Amino acid sequence: MASSDIQIGMSGVLAAQRAMMVSAHNISNANTKGYTKQTVSLATRLPLQTTIGSIGQGVDLVKIMRQKDDYLNSRIRFVTSSLGASSIKSQQLRELETVFNELSDASISNSLTSFFKFVNDLSQDESTSSRSVLVEKAITMTESIRAIVDELGMMKEFVKQSVESKLNEVNGLAKDIVDLNKEIHSLQTTGGEPNDLLDKRETLLGEISKFLDVTTRTQKNGMIDVMIAGGVLVSGSNALTLESRVDSSGKLNITSYGSSKHKPTGGELSGLLEMYNNTLPAYDAKLDTFATALIKKFNAIHSEGVGTDGGFTTVLGTNKVTDATKALNTAGLGLPFAPSSGDIYVTVINTSTGEEVKNKITVDVANDSLTKLSADIDGITNLSSAISDGKLQITADSGYKFNFSYALDPNPQTTGITGTTTPSISGIYNGSTNDVYTFTALGAGGTIGTTSGLQVEVRDSGSNLIATLDVGEGYTPGNTLAVANGVSVSFSAGDINTGDTFDIDVINDSDETDLLAALGINTFFSGKDASDINIEKRIREDVTLIATSIGESGDNTNALRLSACYFRRQIADYRRLRV
């Protein structure tokens, strides 16, 4: 009986000792990452059955248990995945901010501001030195834009490398979970309690959740399955090998077995894929949109102006078409942007007499080809045109030059005037749309500056009355009369008869089609987007070709138009692309 008493006492001592060992184990691992607190489960031993009843036999430590909460663990993994995605996005956006580097003097904003400042300065000082400085500022600006394109490309490559590195970590963790699955299964088969192994496995799950959003499913044999978007990463004793692959559309994907795609919604990998597939391409596209607009808008105005020579003897486009016989708006024709239908005005100048003849070509880009355009230009008196290697070339006859200026024709055609007076046009048209003004003598006609009540009315192409001019008694022949929208006229001494009439084209856009800019005729910028924007070679080699005027040397109209119309707009366009 005494030995039974001792055994009962020993059971209590041993149970307490083992419970203390578990407590010591908990204390020792208080700072161990992933460790789960363990508790003991005590139970009375089976009693000894006697004739007088059951006699207790003491206590046993029947189980050591982990104090785990599967729901809490799953929530922790979810939050870890969300935090991983947010952290990597924040990190990548900070790096993206350094790419644009807007706080530095070399930023695009500063170089763009400086460029347009010197465009404006050129309107006040057209010297060769001012023109050279403008070209240098333009080179700096275009280099800044191309540099950002290169840095965005490098950033994409770094993101891709980071995805590959993190997938290697995920694959290693998945294999470690498979190994632990096997150990846990083996230990449970022999009746053991794999608490510390379970903690290690939970820790590995937490590490994977930094990279991918995962869920788990426990099998009856103690193993777990680890599910990710698009499949099962770990299935008991087997694991997938994940890899990255760029598809034909340029998208970076996480694949397994060479084809399956996994699209995580959380974790660092989801943030990196978002950066590679969406954020960086979006900024790249916005930068292209900005650069293309800058090229198109600036070139469209530049092509309509002239340099210090006032025109060209020959000019060759810098942009080629792939097929000169196809319609000018055909997709894939090779032009940097699609032109529109409309009118192009070509002015031919006799260098000996100064006589100017303005010619209008109407273009339907849906039907007309470069071959047709070339033939139309070739049909203009004292001009010839040809297509060389897909590029349009225009040449003036000896003794002539040409331009695409929107300047008013100072000497309009007067075949409709039967009297002896000669009208002369001056000013710069500032109306909102191209138009035709028709001048018609009223009443019985008479002598300019002498006949009482002698008048000339002016109507637009819609027959709307623009002005009624008094050119009879009280008017001094040769004096300038304001018509409307910046247009003025004067009449020489002589007669004007009833019904005498003449027309003038008043234009604020001598190329409604933007074909000149698309073909690279008399343009400032070369290229089509942010990746290849540059300054035309001919401009870099001869700064006198910068088209600051619309006619005579010293006329700064085009420089003012370039700076005033697009400075604020281009700055705003660039700032919007970074939002």
C-alpha positions in Angstrom: 0.0 0.0 0.0 2.9 2.2 0.8 4.4 1.8 -2.7 1.1 2.8 -4.2 1.1 5.9 -2.1 4.6 6.7 -3.3 3.6 6.1 -7.0 0.7 8.5 -6.6 3.0 11.1 -5.2 5.6 10.5 -7.9 2.9 11.0 -10.5 2.2 14.4 -9.2 5.9 15.3 -9.0 6.6 14.1 -12.5 3.5 15.9 -13.9 4.5 19.1 -12.2 8.2 18.7 -13.4 7.1 18.2 -17.0 4.7 21.1 -16.8 7.6 23.2 -15.5 9.8 22.1 -18.3 7.1 23.2 -20.8 6.9 26.6 -19.0 10.7 26.8 -19.1 10.5 26.0 -22.8 8.0 28.9 -23.3 10.2 31.3 -21.4 13.3 30.3 -23.3 11.5 30.9 -26.7 9.7 34.1 -25.7 11.7 36.0 -28.3 11.8 33.2 -30.9 10.2 34.3 -34.2 7.2 32.2 -34.9 7.2 30.3 -31.6 3.7 29.4 -30.3 3.1 29.2 -26.5 2.6 25.6 -25.3 0.4 24.4 -22.5 0.0 21.0 -20.8 -3.1 18.9 -20.4 -3.3 16.9 -17.2 -5.6 14.0 -16.5 -6.2 11.6 -13.6 -4.9 8.1 -14.0 -7.3 5.2 -14.2 -8.4 4.3 -10.6 -7.7 1.0 -9.0 -11.0 -0.9 -8.6 -11.4 -2.6 -5.2 -14.3 -4.2 -3.3 -14.6 -1.0 -1.4 -14.6 1.2 -4.4 -12.2 3.1 -6.8 -8.9 4.2 -5.4 -7.2 7.0 -7.3 -3.7 6.4 -8.8 -2.5 10.0 -9.3 -2.1 12.2 -12.4 -0.6 12.0 -15.9 0.5 14.7 -18.3 -1.4 13.5 -21.4 -0.6 16.2 -24.0 1.5 19.2 -24.7 -0.6 21.6 -26.8 0.2 24.7 -28.9 -2.0 27.8 -28.1 -2.8 28.5 -31.7 -5.7 30.3 -33.4 -6.0 29.2 -37.0 -8.3 32.1 -37.9 -6.0 34.7 -36.3 -3.0 33.1 -38.2 -4.9 33.3 -41.5 -5.7 37.0 -40.8 -2.1 37.7 -39.9 -1.0 36.2 -43.2 -3.6 38.3 -45.1 -2.4 41.5 -43.4 1.2 40.5 -44.1 0.3 40.0 -47.8 -1.4 43.4 -47.9 1.4 45.1 -46.1 3.9 43.5 -48.5 2.1 44.8 -51.5 1.7 48.3 -50.1 5.3 48.4 -48.9 6.7 47.4 -52.3 4.5 49.9 -54.1 5.6 52.7 -51.8 9.2 51.7 -52.4 8.8 51.6 -56.2 6.9 54.9 -56.3 9.7 56.6 -54.4 12.2 55.2 -56.9 9.9 56.4 -59.7 9.9 59.9 -58.1 13.7 59.9 -58.3 13.5 59.0 -62.0 11.6 62.2 -62.8 13.7 64.1 -60.2 11.5 67.2 -60.3 13.4 68.9 -57.5 16.6 69.1 -59.5 17.7 71.7 -62.1 17.9 69.0 -64.7 14.3 68.1 -64.4 12.0 68.1 -67.5 9.9 70.9 -66.0 12.9 73.1 -65.6 14.4 72.3 -69.0 11.0 72.8 -70.7 10.5 76.1 -68.9 14.0 77.2 -70.0 13.4 76.1 -73.6 10.2 78.1 -73.9 11.7 81.1 -72.2 14.4 81.2 -74.9 11.8 80.8 -77.6 10.1 83.9 -76.2 13.5 85.7 -75.9 14.1 84.9 -79.6 11.1 86.9 -80.5 12.9 89.9 -79.1 16.5 89.1 -80.2 16.9 87.0 -83.4 20.7 87.1 -83.4 22.7 84.0 -84.3 23.9 83.7 -80.7 20.3 83.7 -79.4 19.3 81.1 -81.9 22.3 78.9 -80.9 21.4 79.2 -77.2 17.8 78.1 -78.0 19.1 75.0 -79.8 21.3 74.2 -76.8 18.3 74.5 -74.5 16.3 72.3 -76.9 19.0 69.7 -76.9 19.1 69.7 -73.1 15.3 69.3 -72.9 15.1 66.4 -75.4 18.0 64.7 -73.7 16.2 64.9 -70.4 13.1 63.4 -71.9 15.0 60.5 -73.5 16.9 59.9 -70.3 13.7 59.4 -68.4 12.6 56.9 -71.0 15.9 55.0 -70.5 15.5 55.1 -66.8 11.9 53.8 -66.9 13.2 50.9 -69.1 16.0 50.2 -66.6 13.5 50.4 -63.7 11.3 47.8 -65.5 14.4 45.5 -65.8 15.2 45.9 -62.1 11.5 45.1 -61.2 11.7 42.0 -63.4 14.9 40.9 -61.6 13.3 41.5 -58.3 10.4 39.3 -59.3 12.8 36.5 -60.3 14.7 36.8 -57.0 11.5 36.7 -54.9 10.2 33.7 -56.8 13.4 31.9 -56.0 12.7 32.6 -52.3 9.1 31.4 -52.6 10.2 28.2 -54.3 12.7 27.6 -51.5 10.1 28.2 -48.9 7.7 25.9 -50.6 10.3 23.1 -50.6 10.9 23.7 -46.9 7.2 23.4 -46.2 7.1 20.1 -48.1 10.0 18.8 -46.0 8.3 19.8 -42.8 5.0 18.2 -44.0 6.9 14.9 -44.3 8.5 15.2 -40.9 5.2 16.2 -39.2 3.4 13.3 -40.9 6.2 10.9 -39.8 6.2 12.1 -36.2 2.4 12.0 -35.9 2.4 8.5 -37.3 4.5 7.4 -34.3 2.3 9.2 -31.8 4.6 12.2 -31.3 3.6 15.9 -30.9 5.3 18.0 -33.6 4.6 21.3 -31.9 8.0 23.0 -32.8 7.8 21.6 -36.3 4.3 23.1 -36.7 5.7 26.5 -35.5 8.4 26.3 -38.1 5.9 25.5 -40.8 3.7 28.4 -39.7 6.7 30.7 -39.8 7.4 29.6 -43.4 3.8 30.3 -44.3 4.2 33.8 -42.8 7.3 34.4 -44.9 5.6 33.2 -48.1 2.6 35.5 -47.4 5.0 38.5 -47.7 5.4 37.6 -51.3 2.0 36.1 -52.2 -1.4 35.9 -50.8 -1.9 32.3 -49.6 -4.5 30.1 -47.9 -4.0 26.7 -46.4 -5.9 23.5 -46.0 -4.9 20.8 -43.4 -5.0 17.2 -44.4 -5.9 14.4 -42.0 -2.3 13.1 -42.0 -1.1 16.4 -40.6 0.3 17.8 -43.9 -1.1 21.0 -45.3 -1.8 22.3 -48.8 -0.8 25.9 -49.6 -3.1 27.6 -52.2 -2.2 30.6 -54.2 -4.0 32.5 -57.0 -4.2 30.2 -60.0 -3.3 26.9 -58.3 -1.9 24.9 -55.4 1.7 25.8 -54.5 2.2 23.0 -52.0 0.1 19.8 -52.0 1.3 17.6 -49.2 4.7 16.3 -50.2 4.8 18.1 -53.6 5.4 21.7 -54.6 5.2 23.7 -57.8 8.2 25.6 -59.1 7.2 29.2 -60.0 9.0 31.2 -62.6 8.5 34.6 -64.4 7.9 35.0 -68.1 7.1 38.0 -70.3 4.4 37.2 -72.8 3.9 38.4 -76.4 2.1 41.5 -75.2 4.9 42.6 -72.9 3.2 41.6 -69.7 5.2 39.9 -67.0 3.5 36.8 -65.6 4.1 34.2 -62.8 3.9 30.8 -64.4 4.4 27.1 -63.5 4.9 24.2 -65.9 5.6 26.9 -68.5 2.0 27.9 -69.1 -0.2 28.3 -66.0 -0.5 31.9 -64.9 -0.8 32.9 -61.3 -2.0 36.4 -60.6 -1.5 37.3 -56.9 -3.7 40.0 -55.4 -1.5 40.5 -52.4 2.2 40.3 -51.4 5.3 41.9 -52.7 5.0 40.0 -56.0 1.6 41.5 -56.7 3.0 45.0 -56.1 6.0 44.3 -58.4 3.7 42.9 -61.2 1.5 45.9 -60.9 4.5 48.2 -61.3 5.9 46.3 -64.3 2.6 45.7 -66.1 0.6 48.8 -65.3 2.3 51.7 -63.5 5.6 51.9 -65.5 3.9 51.4 -68.9 1.3 54.0 -68.0 4.0 56.6 -67.2 5.9 55.6 -70.3 2.7 56.1 -72.4 2.0 59.4 -70.7 5.5 60.6 -71.5 5.1 59.5 -75.1 1.8 61.3 -75.3 3.4 64.5 -74.0 6.4 64.3 -76.2 4.3 63.5 -79.3 2.1 66.4 -78.6 5.1 68.7 -78.2 6.6 67.5 -81.4 3.4 67.8 -83.4 2.2 71.2 -82.0 5.6 72.9 -82.1 6.5 71.5 -85.6 3.0 72.5 -87.0 3.7 76.1 -86.1 7.4 76.0 -87.1 6.6 74.5 -90.5 4.4 77.5 -91.4 7.1 80.0 -90.5 10.4 81.0 -92.2 14.0 81.6 -91.1 16.2 84.5 -91.9 16.1 83.8 -95.7 12.4 84.1 -95.9 11.9 80.8 -97.7 13.5 77.8 -99.4 15.0 77.0 -102.7 14.6 73.3 -101.9 13.4 71.3 -98.9 13.4 67.5 -98.2 11.1 65.9 -95.7 12.7 64.0 -92.9 9.9 61.5 -92.4 9.3 58.8 -94.9 6.2 56.8 -95.9 6.3 53.1 -96.4 4.1 53.3 -99.5 3.7 56.6 -101.5 0.6 55.3 -103.3 -1.5 54.6 -100.1 -3.9 57.1 -98.6 -2.2 59.5 -96.2 -4.2 58.4 -93.2 -3.4 54.7 -93.7 -2.4 53.0 -90.5 1.2 51.9 -90.5 2.2 54.4 -93.2 5.2 55.4 -91.1 4.3 58.9 -90.2 4.7 60.0 -86.6 1.0 61.0 -86.4 -2.0 60.9 -88.7 -2.7 64.1 -90.7 -6.1 65.6 -91.3 -8.0 66.7 -94.4 -7.8 70.4 -95.2 -5.9 73.1 -97.1 -2.2 73.7 -97.5 -1.0 77.1 -98.7 2.3 77.3 -100.6 3.7 80.8 -101.4 6.0 81.2 -104.4 8.3 84.3 -104.3 10.0 85.9 -107.3 13.4 86.8 -105.8 14.0 89.5 -108.3 10.7 91.4 -108.1 9.5 90.3 -104.6 6.2 89.3 -106.2 4.4 86.6 -104.1 1.8 84.1 -105.4 -0.1 82.1 -102.8 -1.3 78.7 -103.9 -3.9 76.5 -102.2 -3.8 72.7 -102.3 -6.8 70.8 -100.9 -6.0 67.4 -99.4 -8.3 64.6 -98.6 -6.2 62.3 -96.5 -8.7 59.4 -96.8 -8.1 59.2 -100.5 -5.0 61.2 -101.5 -1.6 59.7 -101.3 1.9 61.2 -101.1 2.1 60.7 -104.8 -1.0 62.8 -105.4 0.2 65.5 -103.0 3.6 65.6 -104.9 1.8 65.9 -108.2 -0.4 68.8 -106.9 2.7 70.7 -105.7 4.5 69.9 -109.0 1.6 71.6 -110.8 2.3 74.9 -109.1 4.1 77.4 -111.3 7.8 77.6 -110.7 7.8 74.6 -108.3 8.7 71.0 -108.8 8.2 68.1 -106.5 9.4 64.5 -106.3 9.4 61.6 -103.8 12.9 60.4 -102.8 13.1 57.2 -100.6 9.5 57.8 -99.4 10.2 61.4 -98.5 8.7 64.5 -100.2 11.1 66.9 -101.8 10.1 70.3 -103.2 12.4 72.5 -105.3 11.9 76.0 -106.7 12.9 77.1 -110.2 15.9 79.3 -110.5 15.1 82.9 -109.4 12.3 81.7 -107.1 11.9 80.5 -103.5 8.9 79.3 -101.6 7.5 78.9 -98.1 4.3 77.8 -96.3 3.7 81.1 -94.5 0.3 82.1 -93.3 1.2 85.8 -94.0 -1.4 87.8 -96.0 -0.7 88.2 -99.7 0.1 91.9 -99.9 -0.7 92.0 -103.6 -4.0 90.2 -104.2 -5.2 89.1 -107.7 -7.0 92.1 -109.2 -8.5 90.5 -112.4 -12.0 91.5 -111.0 -11.1 95.2 -110.9 -11.8 97.1 -114.1 -10.7 100.5 -112.8 -7.2 101.8 -112.3 -6.8 101.6 -108.5 -4.5 98.9 -107.0 -5.3 97.5 -103.6 -2.6 96.4 -101.1 -3.1 94.2 -98.1 -1.3 94.4 -94.8 -1.5 93.2 -91.2 -1.6 89.7 -89.6 -4.9 87.9 -89.6 -5.9 86.8 -86.1 -9.3 85.3 -86.8 -10.1 81.9 -85.3 -10.5 80.1 -88.7 -9.3 80.3 -92.2 -11.6 82.4 -94.4 -11.9 84.4 -97.6 -12.7 88.1 -97.6 -14.4 89.5 -100.7 -14.0 93.2 -101.4 -16.7 94.8 -103.7 -17.2 98.4 -104.8 -20.6 99.8 -104.0 -22.8 102.4 -105.8 -21.9 103.9 -109.1 -18.1 103.8 -108.6 -15.8 106.7 -109.0 -12.3 108.1 -108.2 -10.5 106.9 -105.0 -10.2 109.8 -102.6 -12.4 112.1 -104.7 -15.9 110.8 -105.4 -18.3 111.5 -102.5 -19.8 108.5 -100.8 -17.6 106.0 -102.6 -17.5 102.8 -100.6 -16.1 99.2 -100.7 -17.8 96.5 -98.6 -16.1 93.4 -97.2 -17.8 90.1 -96.7 -16.6 86.7 -95.5 -17.1 83.4 -97.2 -20.5 83.1 -95.5 -21.6 86.4 -97.0 -21.6 88.1 -93.6 -20.7 91.8 -93.8 -17.3 92.4 -92.2 -16.7 96.0 -92.9 -17.8 99.0 -95.1 -14.9 101.1 -96.1 -15.1 104.8 -97.2 -12.6 105.3 -100.0 -14.1 108.4 -101.6 -14.0 112.1 -100.7 -11.8 112.5 -97.5 -9.8 109.4 -98.0 -6.1 109.9 -98.9 -5.0 107.3 -101.5 -2.4 104.9 -100.0 -3.6 105.3 -96.4 -4.3 102.1 -94.5 -7.9 101.2 -93.5 -8.6 98.6 -90.9 -10.9 95.8 -92.1 -11.2 93.3 -89.3 -9.3 90.6 -87.3 -5.9 92.3 -87.9 -6.4 92.7 -91.7 -5.9 96.2 -93.3 -6.1 97.4 -96.9 -5.1 100.5 -98.8 -6.1 101.7 -102.3 -3.8 103.6 -104.7 -5.0 106.7 -106.6 -7.3 105.7 -109.5 -10.8 104.7 -110.4 -12.9 101.8 -109.1 -16.1 100.8 -111.0 -19.4 99.4 -109.9 -19.1 95.8 -109.0 -15.3 95.7 -109.1 -14.2 93.0 -106.7 -11.3 91.0 -105.5 -10.7 88.2 -102.9 -8.0 87.6 -100.3 -7.4 84.4 -98.4 -7.1 85.2 -94.7 -5.5 82.3 -92.9 -4.2 81.6 -89.4 -3.2 78.1 -90.3 -1.5 77.6 -93.6 -1.5 73.9 -93.1 -4.8 72.7 -91.8 -3.8 69.1 -92.5 -0.6 69.1 -90.3 1.0 67.2 -93.2 4.0 69.4 -93.3 4.8 68.5 -89.7 4.0 64.8 -90.3 6.3 64.7 -93.3 9.1 66.6 -91.6 8.9 69.6 -93.9 10.5 72.7 -92.3 10.2 71.2 -88.8 12.2 71.9 -85.6 11.9 68.5 -83.7 12.6 65.1 -85.1 11.2 61.8 -83.8 7.7 60.6 -82.9 7.6 60.2 -79.1 9.7 60.4 -76.0 12.1 57.7 -77.0 13.5 59.5 -80.0 12.6 63.1 -79.7 15.5 65.2 -80.9 16.4 68.4 -82.8 16.4 68.3 -86.6 19.9 67.9 -88.0 19.4 70.8 -90.4 18.5 73.1 -87.5 21.5 72.1 -85.4 23.8 72.8 -88.4 22.2 76.1 -89.4 20.3 78.0 -86.7 19.2 80.6 -89.2 16.6 78.1 -90.3 14.7 78.5 -87.0 11.3 79.8 -88.3 10.8 82.9 -86.2 8.9 84.9 -88.8 6.2 84.7 -91.5 7.9 86.9 -94.0 10.5 89.6 -93.9 13.6 89.3 -91.8 13.1 90.8 -88.4 9.4 89.8 -88.3 9.0 87.9 -85.0 5.4 86.8 -85.5 6.0 83.1 -85.6 8.4 83.2 -82.6 5.6 84.9 -80.6 3.1 82.3 -81.7 5.4 79.5 -80.7 6.0 80.8 -77.2 2.6 82.4 -76.4 0.4 79.6 -77.6 2.1 76.6 -76.2 4.3 77.5 -73.3 1.7 77.1 -70.5 -0.1 74.3 -72.3 3.1 72.1 -72.6 4.0 72.7 -69.0 0.5 71.8 -67.9 0.6 68.7 -70.1 3.8 67.6 -68.5 2.6 68.1 -65.0 -0.5 66.2 -65.7 1.4 63.1 -66.8 3.0 62.8 -63.3 -0.4 62.8 -61.5 
